[in-house]
């Protein structure tokens, strides 16, 4: 389907719209990539594993969100 333009201004307008759509799509892709990378960090994986299991910390969500990252950071800093 080809579009017929009657002026250069209409062409410029459509080009600007396409340019902005491209920038939006690039930013969405970048955000999605960063969220995917964050989802596979050791801290996130361990937090999800603990939150999905019946652990001793069940019911202590705030404690779990604070203690687990501290323990993980302490563990990785020792190496």
N, C-alpha and C positions, 0 to 999 in steps of 0.2 A: 504494500500500500504506500504509494508515494504521495507526498503532500505538495501542493502547489502554492508557492508563495507569490504574493503580489508586490512585496517591497523588501528592500534590504533590512529595514527595521524589524520586520516580522521574522526574518532569518536570524538576525542578531538576538532577538528576544528568545527564540527557541534554542539557540546555541548557549545562551546564558543559563537557561533553565536546565539544559543537559549538563552543563558544567557544574552547576550546583548539585544536581542529582548525583553526579559522579563523586563529588566531594563528600556528600552525605553517605553514600554507599561505602566509600573508603574508610570513613570514620567508624561506621557500623562494623565493618570487617575487622578493623583494628581493635575495637572494643570487645568484640566477640573472641578474638584471638587472645587478648589479655585475660579475659574471664576464664577461658579454657586453660591457659597456663597457670593461673591462680588456683584453679580447681585441682591441679595435680601437684601442688607443693606438699611436702611431707606433713606440714602442720595441718593443712586443710584435710588431707586424707585421714590423718589420725583423729582429728576432731569429728569428721563425719562417721568414722568407724565407731567412735565412742558414743556419739549421739544416736546411732542406729542400733546399738546393742543395749542389753539390760546390764548396765555396769553398776558399780558401787556408787557412782555419782548420779544415778538416776534421780531426777527431781531437783537437782542442784544445778540448773542450767547456767546461772551466772558464775558460780564457782568453777564449773567445768570450762567455761569460756575464758576464764582468767588463769586457772591453774595449769591447764594443758599446754597453752602456748609458753608459759614460763618454764615448765618442765622440758619441753622440746628445745627451747632456746638454750637452756642450761646444758642439756645433753649435747647439742651441736657445738657449743662454745668450748667444751672440754677437749674436743678433737683437734 
